[in-house]
Every structure is written in structure tokens, then in C-alpha cells.
Amino acid sequence: MLISSSFNIGPLTLHYYGLFIALGIVSAITYAFFEARRRGEDIDHVINIALVAVPLGIIGARLYHVIDLWSYYSQNPIEIFGGKGLGIFGAVIGGAIGVLIYCAWKKLPPLRWMDIAVPGLILAQAIGRWGNFFNQELYGYPTDLPWGIYIEPSNRLPGMEGYTHFHPLFLYESLWNFIGFGMLYYINRKYTGRLLDGELTLGYIMYYAVGRFILEGMKIDVWMIAGFPTARWISIVAFIAALGIIIYRRLKIRRSTA
């Protein structure tokens, strides 16, 4: 079945990839708006943070993707500033830098505002991944499972030309992220007042790191460092660091109250 990556509305051509990214961003901002209001924060900060964090997130996402595929972009430098391709780790790092910059400027507690944002962030990831479906990208090794996705010959990676159906990694990650949103939403509401500022964000880091570590082993062509997928290195370091910070902060509080 031929899948179109775009559609027309009058003279305008809209790409599904960009549409789902935009829907994800709007969903994240909407969630943060209601969460900030629930916490009694000034909701004007939500839009202002978004105006800083979203562009930096997009820049970070594109930068990560270009570094990931530098062997290609070094030969085609004109495509660095155009075309498709974003890396979620770069998006998260860029967006976090945006939050830190704004909070430092306005003298706001950055960890609290990251906690306001992260459930919406993972929701945006879940929605945005569906753009990969229309671009016929983010698929894994060949499979004969019933939910395997058909990839057109022009979109098959080198060496995979003889196969037709592949693991839909975009779907696996989207479902993982939707579940993660539900978990973070529940934890945030259930343990309001018991979580330290930043712990919801650290929980997000640990949860996403686990999912990304698993899924990265199913990808065909990945950026490697020392013979190991780079995203797995990042996931391991992120998980250990987040867990270590949680334990350290909790032990520090226990010692101070003992």
C-alpha cells in the first residue's frame, strides 16, 4: 500500500511528519498549562518557556540527527539545514536548556518547571512518533509478525532490499511513551507533595532510557561508539545518573532529619 507523506489543502502542501510534531508540541504546552494552573503557578510562564524551549529543542534534535548521520551529511552539507530527520535526545537536551535559560532569567525554580513539563513532553513524543509512519522511517529488522509494517523499496535501508515487512519501531516507542505518560500523570497526582522537585523529571529520564535501550537493539543502522549503539550508551548513563541523584537526595534528607 502506497503511503503518502503529505496532503494538500488548496494551494498548501502539508507534511504529516511536521503535522504530528506540531500536534505533539501543542499537546505538551496544553498539558503544562493545566498543570501549572493546578500547582498555582503563573500560567503566562508556560507560553514564554515554550517560546524558548521549543526552538532550542528543534535545533538540538536536528543537530543530534546530523551528528548521527555525519557520514552522509559530510558529503551533502547543503542538506544539513533542510530535509527530514530529528533526534529525540537532542530535542530533550535542547528543550531542557531552554527551560534552564528562562528560569534563570525569571528566577524560577527550574526543577519544578521541568516537572510541570515532562508528562506533556513524553505525550508529545508519543504523538510525534506517528510522523515516522508516514515518512516510512524508524523501522527495525525484517519480521513476519502480523503487525509488521510494509516499507516501500525506495525507503528500505541498504541490505534490506529483499524484505518487505519490518518491525514498526515508531509504534513500539509511541505505545511505550503513551504508557509512560499515564504513569507520570498518575504518580504526579497520587504523590503530590511527597515528590521532591525534579523527581518526576528524573523518573521520566529513567523510564524513557529503559525503553530506548530496548528498542535501540532492534534498529538496523545506528550510530555506534566503541562498537555499541550510542543511544544505548546515553540511556545507560542517563538511567544511572537519574537513579543516583534520587538516592543521593533522599539519603541526604534522611540524614538531615535523623
C-alpha positions, -999 to +999 in steps of 0.1 A: +000+000+000+014+034-010+015+058+019+016+095+012+038+117+033+018+148+026-016+161+016-029+193+001-054+219+014-060+242-015-026+255-026-009+244+006+010+212+009+012+198+045+035+171+056+023+145+081+057+145+098+055+182+106+018+179+115+024+153+141+054+171+155+032+202+158+003+182+174+028+169+199+041+203+208+006+217+212-003+188+234+027+193+256+020+230+260-017+223+268-008+198+294+018+222+310-008+250+310-033+230+331-006+215+353+009+249+361-025+262+369-032+232+392+001+239+410-008+276+414+019+289+391+017+318+368+004+303+335+020+330+314+053+313+320+041+283+301+040+300+267+071+320+275+091+289+283+077+272+252+089+302+230+125+295+242+124+257+247+107+246+215+131+263+191+161+251+211+146+216+212+142+216+174+178+228+169+191+202+193+170+175+176+184+184+142+220+187+155+218+152+171+204+137+138+232+154+117+259+141+141+242+106+140+244+106+102+276+127+097+290+102+072+261+113+049+259+149+058+296+155+055+292+145+018+260+165+014+265+196+036+237+216+019+211+192+034+222+199+070+198+228+071+170+211+053+153+178+048+138+155+073+154+140+104+153+148+141+169+131+171+148+129+204+179+130+227+189+163+211+153+176+214+152+168+251+186+184+258+178+215+237+144+219+254+159+214+289+185+241+281+156+264+271+138+258+304+170+265+323+177+297+304+142+310+310+141+300+347+175+316+353+162+348+336+130+350+356+145+335+388+121+305+388+128+270+402+139+251+371+133+216+386+097+225+395+091+237+360+107+207+344+083+185+365+054+206+351+066+199+316+078+163+314+044+144+313+035+166+284+069+160+269+065+122+268+030+127+255+044+148+227+069+121+219+041+095+217+022+116+192+051+129+172+064+093+165+034+088+142+051+112+117+076+084+112+049+062+099+041+085+070+078+090+063+084+053+063+112+055+088+121+044+122+116+007+115+135-023+127+147-056+114+125-077+090+096-096+106+068-118+096+047-108+126+011-097+118+018-061+128+049-058+106+049-026+085+053-027+048+082-005+036+084+007+000+115-004-018+128+032-021+127+035+017+145+003+026+179+005+040+209-010+022+210-047+025+172-049+033+160-046-003+149-082-004+125-078+026+091-062+026+078-060+062+097-047+092+092-041+130+073-008+134+097+008+160+078+041+158+047+022+170+066+004+198+081+037+210+048+055+207+030+029+228+058+030+254+056+067+256+018+067+259+021+043+288+048+065+303+025+095+301-001+076+320+024+065+347+038+100+351+004+115+353-007+091+379+025+095+400+023+132+398-013+133+410-010+105+435+022+117+452+017+155+450+036+170+480+057+139+485+079+141+455+109+164+456+112+190+428+129+173+399+120+137+408+092+134+382+117+146+356+143+120+369+116+093+367+109+103+331+146+100+323+148+065+338+116+053+321+125+066+287+161+053+290+148+018+296+125+019+265+151+034+243+178+009+254+155-020+244+143-005+211+178+005+200+188-031+198+161-036+171+173-009+148+192-018+116+216+011+112+227+030+143+253+055+154+280+034+173+306+043+198+332+016+207+310-010+189+280-002+210+249+019+199+254+055+211+218+058+222+223+028+245+254+045+260+233+076+266+205+055+280+227+037+305+244+069+317+211+087+319+194+059+339+223+055+364+227+093+368+190+098+374+187+070+399+219+081+417+205+116+421+173+103+435+190+081+460+216+108+470+189+134+476+167+111+496+196+099+517+207+135+523+172+143+536+171+112+558+205+121+574+194+157+580+163+146+598+179+117+617 
